[in-house]
Amino acid sequence: MEALIEFGKIILPAGLVLYAMYLVARMFIRKEFDSKLIEIKLKNTEIVLPLRLQAYERICLYLERITPKNLIVRLNVGGMTAIEFQHVLLHEVREEFSHNLSQQVYMSVPAWEVVKNAMDEIVMIINEAAGTLGQDAQSIDLARKVFERVMAQESLQVDRALVFVKEEIQKNF
């Protein structure tokens, strides 16, 4: 029995010292882990933040470029029929969209949905305006019809999308 008590006198302090070392080592490792995690997050922010801002900038530029006033002024060279002009306008809107498709990775889902809806609305306006014209109509006639449709609406989805994207930029950055 005395041997057991002597053995306990040795084991109990050794166990307490071992447990204390375990707690110190665990605290040290956790501190190191937290510090590395913060470092990784900072590096991530340094890399991703500029990419996200650039994505939002590109989407704002896209939305500005597909507004009917900018789109028509930029692409109407004259001498085209309304059908040719319709194809040029639609090609430009879709080509610009395809070019900026990868930007959705850096944007929120609602922001991307608003951008897609804006593009769809512009395509719809162009197609509806072209549908009201005859075969012999010129590009200027299509431009006039598109502007009439734009004026008849209270606001365009493109304008709402621009506001939404700008607000999201200000909120997140």
C-alpha positions, 0 to 999 in steps of 0.5 A: 500500500505504501508503494502505491501512495509513493507511486501516486506522489510521483504520478500526480504531480507529473500528471499535473505538469503534463496537463499544464504543458498540454494547455500551454502548447494548445494555447500556443498552437491555437494562437499560431493558427489564428495568426496564420488565418488572419494573415491568409485573410489579409492576403486574400483581401489584397488579391480579391478586393481589386478583382471584385472592384474591377468586376463591378467597374466592368459591369458598370461600363457594360451597363452604360454601353448598352443603354439605348442612347449610347448603343444607338449613337455608337453603332448607327453609321447610316445606310443600314436597313432596320433589320441590319441595324437590329442585328448589329445592336443585338450582336453588340449587346450579346457580345458585350455580355459574353465578354463580361460573363466571367465577372459574375464570379466576383458579384453577388447573385442578386447583382448579377440577376439585375444585370442579366435582366437589364440585358434582357430588357434591352434585347426585348426593346430592340426586338419589339421596336424592330417588329413594328417596322416594315421591310423597307425601314432604315436604321434611323427608323429603328433608332426612333422606335427604340427611343419612343419605347424607352421614353414610354417607360418610367425607367429602364432596368439598365438604370436600376441595375446601375443604381443597384450595382453602385449601391452594392459597391458602396455597401461592400467596399 
